[in-house]
Amino acid sequence: MVNEGNCLPKMDLLRSEPMQLAQLIIPIESAHRAISYLGDLGLFQFKDLNVDKSPFQRTYASQIKRCGEMARRLRLFKEQMMKAGVSPSTTSAREDNVDLESLEVKLEELEADLLEINANNEKLKHTYNELSEYKLVQEKVGEFFSSAKNNAVAHQKKLEVQITVERSIDSPLLWEQEETSTKQIKLGFISGLVSREKSVPFERILFRATRGNVFLKQAVVDHSVLDLTSGEKVHKNVFVVFYSGESVKSKILKICDAFGANRYPFSDDLSKQLQTITEVSGRLAELKTTIEAGLLHRSTLLQTIGYHYDQWSLQLKKEKSIYHTLNMLSINVTKKCLLAEGWCPVFATTQIHKVLEQATVDCSSQVGVIFQVLHTKESPPTYFCTNKFTSSFQEIVDAYGVAKYQEANPGVYTIITFPFLFAVMFGDWGHGICLLLAALYLVINEKKFSTQKLGDIMEMAFGGRYIITMMALFSIYTGMIYNEFFSVPFELFGPSAYGCRDPSCGDASTIGLIKVRDTYPFGVDPKWHGTRSELPYLNSLKMKMSILLGVSQMNLGIIMSYYNAKYFENNINIWYQFVPQMIFLNSLFGYLSLLIIVKWCTGSQADLYHVVIYMFLSPTEDLGENQLFVGQKLLQLVLLLLALVAVPWMLVPKPFLLKKQHKERHQGQSYALLYNADDPNESESQSVSCDHDEFDFSEVFVHQLIHTIEFVLGAVSNTASYLRLWALSLAHSELSSVFYDKVLLLAWGYNNTIILIVGIFVFICATVGVLLLMETLSAFLHALRLHWVEFQNKFYEGDGYKFFPFSFTLLTDEDEL
């Protein structure tokens, strides 16, 4: 099934388009352009003539590999654009497609430029982050040294004053010893940054490894710092460790490496500290400017790529699909032409000739493409030319099975019968209007939604927007027949035919009603709703209506089997399948439908259950009060005999006739003319003529037996299955009535604004959630089952395969790079 605008013939959905197997002989120099033009046309399905070859052994494997490499580059560009927040331009003017070699060179250059810019930016950012950490170390450690020096100077002054007071002339030797003992010892130190999460374990390990012979000072960095290893922002602490001895230093260095602490040098000279901070600040400013310029250049490059990305992506998809198709073609031994085979619609022959001639002219080839039709016994693919309205209904049929070539298509009738059967179960014109508004919203905004990526449920609803529209329209129609608007009846088509017996009749909804006017012109009389006899009346009405609809649709299915047999000139199926099936079904359930109609028309009180049951148990018994018309008993006997005769009629003759037909078809093929053993052509034709399958009578008979039993039992079960129309319609009506009476009216009766608002909210939620969503899905699935099982199994084989032409229009949504 293809739903494109290039369908030239009238849209006859009943039979698939006539197809033909064609052979193309394409010169090697015009092969690429010819396949490209056929892809633009989208009406030729190629056959793979190189099934025995692996993908790497095919002719154009190297070109596909190159396309794969270019696709990798485009994926890289897309990732970089997503990271940078640059979206591909959808409104850019499209240029003429460049050839594959030029595109490959351009993409390679852009990739090299982009990778170089990214590498330079990474190096600059790494340097910038290192200098930022270095600056933090200089500032925090400088503050520590400055405060420590001030404290030491104050402490030194205090000691000097104390020593001056306590110094005595009598103890010069003791003073000299004290001066000797207070000489300062030079300590080494290591500074850097460590993660705040690791600062406590870092301090503990330092203490244990050095046995407490270090002094650690840490300062908290207020803001987060970009980690040089992970590239993420983390909170860090500036540390400085004082130590004594080279062995302790080596331990500290190993511990710093283990904890991922970054070490930076620090000078205890104040002037050098100021000079270092000034130099680092200057370099940071320069790096920041350089990084911004690099990012601007990268953004400009990505915008340029984004401007052409969609065009390049689509062109690459086309090129890749062209080479995949060329790999399906067989190359001539002279390597000067390619041989292609495939299916195409008969009506497309002229179009294919035109595009092949155009390809020859555009390539300046001296030899044109040869197009010839091949004769084959292979079953062609099935192709229905649909539009956006009929395609969704056709998908319902195809989900069961694709129609066999030229088989009658149930999709034609599904357009009407599917939404109608749905509406029988969903009959409420208030709910139908809500469903219609939702469907019209999708239909009106279909251009907007078709270009967006939707969720699974929303995409499913959007794809079936025309089905939902039809279901809503039919629901409004059946809702008016049932006279239900959110379970509330209205006198839309005139006053009710019933009224009070006398003016004192106060409760007209229960007792005292008589017919005072003509019958209500359309649908159920509104006075029926709310009466004690409402449920028995509607149950009887909907149950009988379900049987009538079911028998009608099953008869339609059997009639379609007649048209299939007539189209394929299968007289056996007409006389030994269609005729007995029609007799059997209508002798039983067709007769039941007739009784229902007669009872409605005559107003008889006959018990139809009794009539049908005793038609089998006691066919000669007098009907008595259950007789609806003269000659009913004789008619029942005749119909019962016809139903009994129809079963062996379906079972016995067909296998014997098929055996006879097989013998006549292959009669004389056991004998053949003598042929020359040296002539290979004669030998091949003889082997083909003698190659036919043997007829297995037992298998055919068992198959016919199964088919007969299935139809006989199915006639009963399928008719009963249509009673789901009655059951779901009743459930929908009762749920709607419960929500209206027990929620909305109950809240209204309290005369309280808050309770009324809550009641309205609960009523809306229940209506939308249960009736408009769950009930819609339930009715949809039941209508689907009735079509797949009860209707289509009467005539539809569905063992064909779809026509999948080589088309570029299918690439944008389905294929990925």
C-alpha positions in Angstrom: 0.0 0.0 0.0 1.4 3.4 -1.0 -0.4 6.6 -0.4 1.4 9.0 -2.7 0.2 11.7 -5.1 1.6 10.0 -8.2 -1.3 7.5 -8.4 -2.7 8.2 -11.9 -5.6 5.7 -12.2 -8.9 6.1 -10.5 -8.8 4.9 -6.9 -10.4 1.5 -7.1 -9.8 0.0 -3.7 -11.9 -3.1 -4.3 -9.0 -4.8 -6.3 -5.3 -4.1 -6.1 -3.6 -2.4 -9.0 -2.5 -4.7 -11.9 1.2 -5.4 -11.5 3.9 -6.6 -13.9 7.4 -8.1 -13.5 9.8 -5.9 -15.5 13.4 -6.3 -16.4 15.8 -3.3 -16.8 19.1 -3.5 -18.7 20.9 -0.3 -17.6 24.3 0.9 -18.9 26.9 1.3 -16.1 27.4 5.0 -16.8 23.7 5.9 -16.3 22.9 3.4 -13.6 23.2 5.8 -10.7 21.1 8.5 -12.3 18.5 6.0 -13.5 18.0 4.5 -10.0 17.9 8.0 -8.5 15.1 9.0 -10.9 13.2 5.8 -10.2 13.5 6.6 -6.5 12.0 10.0 -7.1 9.1 8.3 -9.0 8.6 5.7 -6.3 6.8 3.1 -8.4 9.3 0.3 -8.9 10.1 -2.5 -6.4 13.5 -4.0 -7.0 14.2 -7.7 -6.5 17.5 -8.7 -5.0 19.4 -10.7 -7.7 22.5 -11.1 -5.4 21.0 -13.1 -2.5 23.9 -15.5 -2.5 26.5 -12.7 -2.0 27.4 -11.2 1.3 27.2 -7.4 1.6 31.0 -7.1 1.3 31.1 -9.1 -1.9 28.8 -6.8 -3.8 29.8 -4.3 -6.4 29.2 -1.1 -4.6 30.3 -2.1 -1.1 33.1 0.5 -1.1 30.6 3.3 -1.8 28.3 2.2 1.0 31.3 2.1 3.3 32.1 5.7 2.3 28.4 6.7 2.9 28.7 5.1 6.4 31.8 7.2 7.2 30.0 10.3 6.1 27.0 9.4 8.1 29.3 9.1 11.1 30.5 12.6 10.5 27.0 13.9 10.3 26.1 12.2 13.6 29.2 13.9 15.1 28.0 17.2 13.8 24.5 16.6 15.3 25.9 15.7 18.7 28.0 18.8 18.7 25.1 21.0 17.6 22.9 19.5 20.4 25.6 20.2 23.0 26.0 23.8 21.7 22.2 24.4 21.5 22.3 24.9 17.7 19.3 23.4 15.9 19.4 22.4 12.2 17.7 25.1 10.1 14.4 23.9 8.6 13.7 27.1 6.5 17.0 27.4 4.8 17.1 27.7 1.0 18.0 24.4 -0.6 21.0 24.4 -3.0 21.5 21.9 -5.8 22.8 18.6 -4.6 26.6 18.2 -4.8 28.1 14.9 -5.9 29.2 12.3 -3.4 32.9 13.1 -3.8 32.5 16.8 -3.1 30.3 16.1 -0.2 32.8 13.7 1.3 35.7 16.2 1.0 33.6 19.0 2.5 32.5 16.9 5.4 36.0 15.7 6.0 37.3 19.3 6.1 34.5 20.4 8.4 35.2 17.5 10.7 38.9 18.3 10.9 38.2 22.0 11.6 35.6 21.1 14.3 37.9 18.6 16.0 40.8 21.0 15.9 38.7 23.8 17.4 37.4 21.4 20.1 40.9 20.2 20.9 42.2 23.8 21.2 39.3 24.8 23.3 39.8 21.9 25.6 43.5 22.7 26.0 42.7 26.4 26.7 40.0 25.5 29.2 42.3 23.1 30.9 45.0 25.8 31.1 42.4 28.3 32.3 41.2 26.0 35.0 44.8 25.3 36.2 45.6 29.0 36.4 42.3 29.6 38.2 43.3 27.0 40.8 46.8 28.4 40.9 45.4 31.8 41.6 43.2 30.5 44.4 46.2 28.8 46.0 48.3 32.0 45.8 45.5 34.0 47.4 44.5 31.5 50.2 48.0 30.4 51.1 49.2 34.0 50.9 46.5 35.0 53.4 47.6 32.2 55.7 51.3 33.2 55.5 50.4 36.8 56.1 48.3 36.1 59.2 50.9 33.7 60.5 53.7 36.3 60.0 51.7 38.9 61.8 51.0 36.5 64.7 54.7 35.6 64.8 55.8 39.3 64.9 53.4 40.0 67.8 54.5 37.0 69.7 58.2 37.9 69.1 57.7 41.4 70.5 56.0 40.0 73.5 58.8 37.6 74.2 61.4 40.3 73.8 59.7 42.5 76.4 59.5 39.5 78.8 63.1 38.6 78.3 64.2 42.2 78.9 62.5 42.3 82.3 63.7 38.9 83.4 67.3 39.3 82.2 69.9 39.4 85.0 73.6 40.3 85.2 74.1 37.3 87.3 73.1 34.7 84.7 74.8 35.5 81.4 75.5 31.8 80.6 71.9 30.8 81.0 70.8 33.6 78.6 73.3 32.4 76.0 71.9 28.9 76.3 68.3 30.1 75.8 69.3 32.1 72.7 70.9 29.0 71.3 67.8 26.9 72.0 65.4 29.4 70.4 67.1 29.3 66.9 64.5 28.9 64.1 64.3 25.7 62.1 63.5 26.0 58.3 60.4 23.9 57.3 59.4 22.9 53.8 55.8 23.1 52.6 53.5 21.8 49.8 50.3 23.7 48.7 47.4 22.8 46.4 43.7 21.9 46.2 41.9 18.8 47.2 38.2 17.9 46.9 36.2 18.9 50.0 34.7 15.4 50.2 38.2 13.9 50.5 39.7 16.6 52.8 39.0 14.7 56.1 40.4 11.3 54.8 43.3 13.3 53.3 44.1 14.8 56.7 43.8 11.5 58.5 46.1 9.6 56.1 48.7 12.4 56.3 48.7 12.2 60.1 49.0 8.4 60.1 51.7 8.2 57.4 53.9 10.8 58.9 53.1 9.9 62.6 51.9 13.4 63.2 55.2 15.1 62.0 53.4 17.5 59.7 51.3 20.6 60.1 48.2 20.9 57.8 46.3 24.0 57.2 43.1 24.1 55.0 41.0 27.0 53.7 37.5 26.6 52.2 36.9 27.9 48.7 33.6 29.6 48.6 32.5 28.8 45.1 32.7 25.5 43.2 35.7 24.8 41.0 35.9 22.9 37.7 37.7 19.6 38.3 40.5 19.1 35.8 40.0 15.3 35.6 36.2 14.8 35.5 35.3 18.2 34.0 32.6 18.7 36.6 32.2 21.5 39.1 33.1 20.3 42.7 33.8 22.0 46.0 37.4 22.1 47.0 39.7 23.2 49.8 43.1 24.9 49.5 45.7 23.2 51.7 49.3 23.8 52.7 51.3 21.0 54.5 54.5 21.9 56.4 57.0 19.1 56.8 60.6 18.4 57.7 62.8 16.0 55.9 62.8 14.5 52.3 61.3 11.2 53.4 58.3 12.9 54.7 58.0 15.0 51.6 58.0 11.9 49.3 55.2 10.4 51.4 53.1 13.6 51.2 53.6 13.7 47.4 52.4 10.1 47.0 49.3 10.8 49.2 48.5 13.9 47.2 48.6 11.8 44.0 46.4 9.2 45.5 43.7 11.7 46.5 43.8 13.5 43.2 45.1 16.7 44.9 46.5 19.3 42.5 49.8 20.8 43.8 50.9 24.3 42.9 54.2 26.1 43.8 54.1 29.0 46.3 56.8 31.5 47.2 57.0 32.9 50.8 58.4 36.1 49.4 55.6 38.7 49.5 56.9 40.6 46.4 57.0 37.4 44.4 53.5 36.5 45.5 52.1 39.8 44.3 54.0 39.5 41.0 52.7 35.9 40.5 49.1 36.9 41.2 49.4 39.8 38.8 50.9 37.6 36.0 48.3 34.9 36.6 45.4 37.4 36.4 46.7 38.8 33.2 47.1 35.3 31.6 43.5 34.4 32.8 42.1 37.5 31.1 44.0 36.7 27.9 42.8 33.0 28.0 39.2 34.1 28.6 39.3 36.3 25.6 40.9 33.6 23.5 38.3 31.0 24.7 35.4 33.3 23.9 36.8 33.9 20.4 37.2 30.1 19.9 33.7 29.4 21.1 32.3 32.1 18.8 34.3 30.6 15.9 32.9 27.1 16.8 29.4 28.4 17.1 29.7 30.1 13.6 31.0 26.8 12.2 28.1 24.8 13.8 25.6 27.3 12.5 27.0 26.9 9.0 26.7 23.1 9.4 23.2 23.4 10.8 22.2 25.5 7.8 23.0 22.6 5.4 22.6 19.7 7.8 19.1 18.6 6.7 20.0 18.9 3.0 23.2 16.9 3.5 21.5 14.3 5.6 18.7 13.8 3.1 21.2 13.6 0.2 23.3 11.1 2.1 20.3 8.9 2.8 19.4 9.0 -0.9 22.9 8.1 -1.9 23.1 5.3 0.5 19.7 3.9 -0.6 20.7 4.2 -4.2 23.9 2.2 -3.7 22.0 -0.4 -1.6 19.6 -0.7 -4.6 22.5 -0.9 -7.1 23.9 -3.8 -5.0 20.7 -5.7 -5.6 21.4 -5.5 -9.4 23.3 -8.2 -11.3 26.3 -7.0 -13.2 27.0 -8.2 -16.8 30.1 -10.3 -17.5 31.4 -7.5 -19.7 30.9 -5.1 -16.7 29.3 -2.6 -19.0 25.6 -2.9 -17.9 23.5 -3.8 -14.9 20.5 -6.2 -14.9 17.6 -5.3 -12.7 14.2 -7.0 -12.1 11.3 -5.8 -10.1 7.6 -5.2 -9.8 5.7 -2.1 -11.0 2.1 -1.2 -11.6 0.9 -1.5 -15.2 -0.2 2.1 -15.2 3.3 3.3 -14.3 4.9 1.9 -17.5 4.8 5.2 -19.4 6.2 7.1 -16.4 9.1 4.7 -15.9 9.9 4.9 -19.6 10.1 8.7 -19.3 12.4 8.8 -16.3 14.7 6.2 -17.8 14.9 8.2 -21.0 15.6 11.4 -19.0 18.4 9.6 -17.1 20.0 8.5 -20.4 19.9 12.1 -21.8 21.2 13.7 -18.6 24.2 11.2 -18.5 24.9 11.7 -22.2 24.9 7.9 -22.6 25.0 6.5 -26.1 22.9 3.5 -25.1 19.5 3.8 -23.5 18.0 1.7 -20.7 16.0 -1.3 -22.0 12.7 -1.9 -20.3 10.9 -5.2 -21.0 8.0 -7.1 -19.3 8.7 -10.6 -18.1 6.1 -13.3 -17.8 6.1 -15.2 -14.6 3.9 -17.4 -12.4 5.1 -15.7 -9.3 2.4 -14.0 -7.3 2.8 -10.2 -7.6 2.8 -7.8 -4.6 -0.4 -6.1 -3.5 -0.7 -2.3 -4.2 -3.6 -0.1 -3.2 -3.4 3.5 -4.2 -4.8 5.2 -1.1 -5.0 8.8 0.2 -4.6 10.1 3.7 -8.3 9.4 4.4 -8.5 5.8 3.2 -5.0 4.8 4.2 -5.9 4.5 7.9 -8.8 2.2 7.1 -6.6 0.1 4.9 -4.1 -0.3 7.7 -6.9 -1.9 9.8 -7.3 -4.5 7.2 -3.5 -4.9 6.6 -3.0 -5.5 10.3 -5.0 -8.7 9.9 -3.2 -9.7 6.7 -2.2 -8.2 3.4 -4.7 -9.0 0.6 -3.7 -11.6 -2.0 -3.1 -10.1 -5.4 -6.4 -8.9 -7.0 -8.4 -10.3 -4.0 -11.5 -8.4 -2.9 -10.4 -5.8 -0.4 -12.5 -5.5 2.8 -11.1 -2.0 3.3 -13.8 -0.6 0.9 -16.6 -1.7 3.3 -14.6 -1.1 6.4 -14.7 2.7 5.7 -18.4 2.6 6.6 -19.0 -0.6 8.6 -16.2 -0.1 11.1 -17.3 3.3 12.4 -20.9 2.3 12.2 -20.4 -0.8 14.4 -18.3 1.3 16.8 -21.2 3.8 17.0 -23.7 1.1 17.7 -21.8 0.3 20.9 -21.0 4.0 21.6 -24.4 5.6 20.8 -24.5 9.0 22.6 -24.5 12.1 20.5 -23.1 14.2 23.4 -20.0 11.9 23.7 -19.9 11.8 19.9 -19.6 15.6 19.7 -16.7 15.5 22.3 -15.0 12.8 20.2 -15.6 14.9 17.0 -14.1 18.0 18.5 -10.9 16.1 19.4 -10.7 14.5 16.0 -11.3 17.9 14.2 -8.5 19.4 16.3 -6.1 16.7 14.9 -7.4 17.1 11.4 -7.2 20.9 11.3 -3.6 20.9 12.8 -2.4 17.9 10.7 0.3 19.9 9.0 1.7 21.0 12.3 1.6 17.6 13.9 2.9 15.8 10.9 6.3 17.6 11.2 6.6 16.9 15.0 7.7 13.9 16.9 4.8 12.7 18.9 4.5 10.2 21.7 3.4 6.7 21.0 -0.3 7.2 22.1 -0.5 10.6 20.4 1.1 9.4 17.2 -1.5 6.5 17.1 -4.4 8.9 17.7 -3.0 11.3 15.0 -2.6 8.4 12.5 -6.2 7.4 13.0 -7.7 11.0 13.1 -10.0 10.3 10.1 -11.1 7.0 11.7 -12.0 8.9 14.9 -13.8 11.5 12.8 -16.0 8.9 11.2 -16.6 7.1 14.4 -17.7 10.4 16.0 -20.1 11.2 13.2 -21.7 7.8 13.3 -21.8 8.0 17.1 -23.8 11.3 16.8 -26.1 9.5 14.4 -26.7 6.4 16.6 -26.9 8.6 19.7 -29.8 10.5 18.1 -31.5 7.2 17.3 -31.0 6.1 21.0 -32.0 9.7 22.0 -29.2 10.0 24.5 -27.2 13.1 25.2 -24.9 12.2 28.2 -27.8 9.8 29.0 -30.4 12.7 28.9 -33.2 12.4 26.3 -34.3 15.4 24.2 -37.4 16.0 22.0 -35.3 17.0 19.0 -37.7 15.8 16.3 -41.0 16.8 17.8 -43.0 16.1 20.9 -43.3 12.7 22.5 -46.1 10.4 21.3 -47.0 9.6 24.9 -48.8 11.7 27.5 -50.7 11.4 30.8 -53.9 9.5 30.9 -55.6 12.4 32.7 -54.5 15.8 34.2 -54.0 14.2 37.6 -51.1 12.1 36.3 -48.3 13.5 38.4 -45.5 11.0 37.7 -45.6 10.6 34.0 -42.3 8.8 34.0 -43.6 5.6 35.7 -47.4 5.1 35.3 -50.4 6.5 33.5 -48.9 7.1 30.0 -50.9 6.5 26.9 -50.2 7.2 23.2 -51.7 10.6 22.4 -49.9 11.6 19.2 -48.3 10.0 16.1 -45.2 7.9 16.6 -42.0 9.8 17.4 -40.5 10.4 13.9 -36.8 9.5 14.5 -35.2 7.2 17.0 -36.4 6.2 20.5 -39.2 8.2 22.0 -37.8 10.3 24.9 -40.6 9.2 27.2 -39.1 5.7 27.3 -36.2 6.9 29.3 -36.8 6.7 33.0 -39.8 4.3 32.8 -40.0 0.9 34.4 -40.1 -0.7 31.0 -37.0 1.2 29.6 -34.5 -1.6 30.2 -36.6 -4.5 28.9 -37.6 -2.4 25.8 -34.1 -1.2 24.9 -32.6 -4.7 25.6 -35.0 -6.3 23.2 -34.5 -3.6 20.6 -30.7 -3.6 20.7 -30.4 -7.4 20.9 -32.6 -8.0 17.9 -30.8 -5.1 16.1 -27.4 -6.7 16.8 -28.6 -10.0 15.2 -29.9 -8.2 12.1 -26.6 -6.3 11.7 -24.5 -9.4 12.3 -26.4 -11.6 9.8 -26.3 -8.8 7.2 -22.5 -8.3 7.5 -21.9 -12.1 7.4 -24.0 -12.3 4.3 -22.0 -9.5 2.8 -18.8 -11.5 3.5 -20.2 -14.6 1.8 -21.3 -12.5 -1.2 -17.7 -11.2 -1.4 -16.5 -14.8 -1.6 -18.7 -15.1 -4.7 -17.2 -12.1 -6.4 -13.7 -13.4 -5.6 -14.5 -16.8 -7.1 -16.1 -15.2 -10.1 -13.1 -12.9 -10.6 -10.6 -15.8 -10.5 -13.0 -18.0 -12.6 -13.3 -20.6 -9.8 -16.6 -22.2 -10.5 -16.0 -24.9 -7.9 -16.0 -22.3 -5.1 -19.1 -20.7 -6.5 -21.2 -23.9 -6.6 -19.7 -25.8 -3.7 -18.8 -23.1 -1.3 -20.7 -19.9 -1.9 -24.1 -21.5 -2.6 -24.2 -24.0 0.3 -22.9 -21.4 2.7 -25.6 -18.9 1.7 -28.2 -21.6 2.1 -27.0 -22.8 5.5 -26.6 -19.3 7.0 -29.9 -17.9 5.8 -31.9 -21.1 6.5 -31.1 -20.6 10.1 -30.1 -17.1 11.0 -31.6 -15.4 7.9 -34.9 -17.0 8.9 -34.4 -15.7 12.5 -33.9 -12.2 11.0 -37.0 -12.5 9.0 -39.0 -13.5 12.1 -37.6 -10.4 13.9 -38.7 -8.1 11.1 -42.2 -9.7 10.9 -42.7 -9.5 14.6 -41.8 -5.8 14.5 -44.1 -5.1 11.6 -47.1 -7.1 13.0 -46.7 -6.4 16.7 -47.0 -10.1 17.4 -46.5 -11.5 20.9 -44.8 -14.7 19.6 -41.8 -16.1 21.5 -38.9 -16.2 19.0 -36.8 -18.2 21.4 -39.4 -21.0 21.4 -39.8 -20.8 17.6 -36.1 -21.2 16.9 -35.4 -23.9 19.5 -38.3 -26.1 18.6 -37.5 -25.7 14.9 -34.7 -28.1 15.7 -36.2 -30.2 18.5 -39.7 -30.6 17.2 -39.9 -29.4 13.6 -43.3 -31.0 13.1 -44.9 -29.6 16.2 -47.8 -27.1 15.8 -46.6 -23.5 16.5 -49.9 -22.4 18.1 -49.6 -18.8 19.4 -46.0 -18.5 18.1 -47.1 -18.6 14.5 -46.3 -15.3 12.8 -47.6 -16.0 9.2 -49.3 -18.7 7.2 -47.1 -21.5 6.0 -44.5 -20.9 8.7 -44.4 -24.5 9.7 -43.8 -25.8 6.1 -41.2 -23.1 5.5 -39.3 -24.1 8.7 -39.3 -27.8 7.5 -37.9 -26.8 4.1 -35.3 -24.5 5.6 -34.2 -27.1 8.1 -33.8 -29.7 5.3 -31.8 -27.2 3.2 -29.5 -26.5 6.1 -28.9 -30.3 6.6 -28.3 -30.7 2.8 -25.9 -27.8 2.7 -23.4 -29.4 5.1 -22.5 -32.4 2.9 -22.8 -30.1 -0.1 -19.9 -28.1 1.2 -17.9 -31.2 2.4 -18.0 -33.9 -0.2 -18.0 -32.7 -3.9 -15.2 -30.2 -3.8 -12.2 -32.5 -3.0 -13.3 -34.9 -5.8 -13.8 -32.1 -8.3 -10.4 -30.7 -7.4 -8.8 -34.1 -8.0 -10.5 -34.4 -11.3 -9.5 -30.9 -12.3 -5.9 -31.7 -11.3 -5.9 -34.8 -13.5 -7.3 -32.9 -16.5 -4.8 -30.1 -16.1 -1.8 -32.4 -16.1 -3.2 -35.0 -18.5 -0.6 -35.9 -21.2 2.4 -34.5 -19.3 3.5 -38.1 -18.4 4.3 -38.6 -22.1 6.6 -36.3 -24.1 8.3 -36.1 -27.5 11.8 -37.4 -27.8 14.4 -34.7 -27.8 18.0 -34.4 -28.7 20.2 -34.9 -25.6 22.7 -32.5 -27.0 20.2 -29.6 -27.0 20.1 -28.0 -23.5 17.2 -25.8 -24.2 14.9 -28.8 -25.1 16.1 -30.6 -22.0 15.3 -27.6 -19.8 11.9 -27.1 -21.2 11.1 -30.8 -20.8 12.2 -30.8 -17.1 10.0 -27.8 -16.5 7.0 -29.3 -18.1 7.2 -32.4 -16.1 7.7 -30.6 -12.8 4.3 -30.4 -11.0 3.2 -31.3 -7.6 1.3 -34.5 -6.8 -2.3 -34.1 -5.7 -2.8 -35.2 -2.1 -6.5 -36.2 -1.9 -6.4 -36.9 1.9 -4.9 -33.5 2.7 -7.4 -31.7 0.6 -10.3 -33.7 2.1 -9.2 -33.0 5.7 -8.7 -29.3 4.8 -12.3 -29.2 3.4 -13.6 -31.0 6.5 -12.0 -28.5 8.8 -13.3 -25.6 6.7 -16.9 -27.1 6.7 -16.9 -27.7 10.5 -15.5 -24.2 11.0 -18.2 -22.6 9.0 -21.0 -24.5 10.6 -19.9 -23.8 14.1 -18.9 -20.3 13.2 -22.3 -19.5 11.8 -23.6 -20.0 15.4 -20.7 -18.5 17.3 -20.3 -15.5 15.0 -24.0 -14.7 15.2 -23.8 -14.8 19.0 -20.6 -12.7 18.8 -22.5 -9.9 17.3 -24.5 -9.6 20.6 -21.5 -7.7 21.9 -23.1 -4.8 20.1 -26.0 -5.0 22.5 -23.9 -5.6 25.6 -21.5 -2.7 25.1 -24.3 -0.4 24.1 -26.1 -1.2 27.2 -23.0 -0.8 29.4 -22.2 2.6 27.8 -25.8 3.8 28.4 -25.9 2.6 32.0 -22.5 4.0 32.9 -23.5 7.4 31.4 -26.8 7.3 33.3 -25.0 6.5 36.6 -22.5 9.3 36.2 -25.3 11.7 35.4 -27.8 10.6 38.1 -25.4 9.7 41.0 -22.8 12.4 40.5 -24.1 15.5 38.7 -27.7 15.5 39.9 -26.7 14.4 43.4 -24.3 17.3 43.7 -26.9 19.7 42.2 -29.4 18.7 44.9 -27.3 19.9 47.8 -27.7 23.6 46.8 -24.0 24.1 47.8 -21.6 25.9 45.4 -18.5 23.9 46.6 -20.3 20.5 46.4 -21.6 21.5 42.9 -18.2 22.4 41.6 -16.7 19.2 43.0 -19.6 17.2 41.5 -19.1 18.9 38.1 -15.3 18.2 38.3 -15.9 14.5 39.2 -18.5 14.2 36.4 -16.1 15.6 33.8 -13.3 13.4 34.9 -15.4 10.3 34.9 -16.9 11.1 31.5 -13.5 11.8 29.9 -11.6 9.0 31.6 -14.2 6.2 31.5 -16.6 7.0 28.7 -14.5 9.0 26.2 -11.2 7.0 26.7 -11.8 3.5 28.1 -15.1 3.0 26.4 -13.8 4.3 23.1 -10.9 1.9 23.2 -13.2 -1.0 24.2 -15.7 -0.3 21.5 -12.9 0.1 19.0 -11.3 -3.2 19.8 -14.7 -5.0 19.7 -15.5 -3.5 16.3 -12.0 -4.6 15.2 -12.7 -8.1 16.3 -16.1 -8.2 14.5 -14.4 -7.2 11.2 -11.4 -9.5 11.5 -13.1 -12.6 12.7 -16.8 -12.5 11.9 -16.6 -10.6 8.6 -13.3 -11.2 6.9 -13.0 -14.9 7.6 -15.9 -15.5 5.2 -13.9 -14.5 2.1 -10.6 -12.9 2.9 -7.4 -15.0 2.7 -4.9 -12.2 3.5 -1.8 -14.1 2.5 -0.3 -11.6 0.1 2.6 -9.2 0.6 2.8 -5.5 0.2 4.2 -3.5 -2.6 7.3 -1.7 -1.2 8.7 0.5 -4.0 12.1 2.1 -3.9 11.0 5.7 -3.0 12.9 8.6 -1.6 9.7 10.0 0.0 9.9 7.2 2.6 13.5 8.0 3.7 12.9 11.1 5.8 10.8 9.5 8.5 11.8 5.8 8.4 15.5 5.6 7.6 18.2 6.8 10.1 21.8 7.7 9.2 
